[in-house]
Amino acid sequence: MTGVDSGGERVPALLTPWVLVRVSGPSMSPTVRDGDRLLARRVPPGGAVRSGDVVLARFPSRPELLVVKRVVHPLPGGHWVQGDNPLVTDDSRAFGPAVVVGRVVARLWPRPGRPGPPPRS
């Protein structure tokens, strides 16, 4: 498996340009829920990612973990990502900056459509 450079550390890249993902856990609820099926497109190293995008990311400290999160802002060597559910902190608040490896483009099941904007606080 190839890797993505993150300031000297490597995290596994996605193997194909498109990937299907099954969400596990409540961290992105209500935008994306446990059991949802998502379609994501690989983001090349240095690829454009905007604040507010729902992405697939890996943390250099936990490279085996692939997460679905929302980009808050870019940082040197990565992005600050957080879940939409403020009660779950398995995101940059716990693991630091993440390397974005894919952008979620659609929810395929059970409610087809695009992931929406973050919930209002």
Buried (B, 14 or more C-beta within 10 A) or exposed (E): EEBBBBEEBBBBBBEEEEBEBEBEBBBBBEBBBEEBBBBBBBBEEEEEBEEEBBBBBBBBEBBEEBBBBBBBEBBEBBBBBBBBBEEBEBBBEEBBBBBBBBBBBEBBEEEEEEBEEBEEE
